[in-house]
Amino acid sequence: HTASPPFRVHLHLVTPGPDIAAEARDHTLAAALGKVLRRVTGEIQRRSFQQLARRRTESPRYVAMRSA
């Protein structure tokens, strides 16, 4: 039981721009899959938040609304 986890899940999602890759290991396939999906979901959310922040800071309309 102390041996390394027998299940390894590697997910490579091809996207425009940098690809998203994640890997997880666990003692059950369901747990390993859950871990890798959480990592990919987190990375997708992080990228979308960064993109939204860039749009807000670069938008002339947003800058005009802040100064008013």
DAQUIZI-V215658 format. One record per backbone hydrogen bond with DSSP energy under -0.5 kcal/mol. CO is the residue of the C=O (numbers start at 1). NH is the residue of the N-H. If there is no record, write none. Layout:
CO|NH, CO|NH
This chain:
7|26, 9|24, 11|13, 11|22, 12|14, 13|15, 13|20, 19|21, 20|13, 22|11, 24|9, 26|7, 28|32, 29|33, 30|34, 31|35, 32|36, 33|37, 34|38, 35|39, 36|40, 37|41, 38|42, 39|43, 40|44, 41|45, 42|46, 43|47, 44|48, 45|49, 46|50, 47|51, 48|52, 49|53, 50|54, 51|55, 52|56, 53|57, 54|58, 55|59, 59|63, 60|64, 61|65, 62|66, 63|67, 64|68
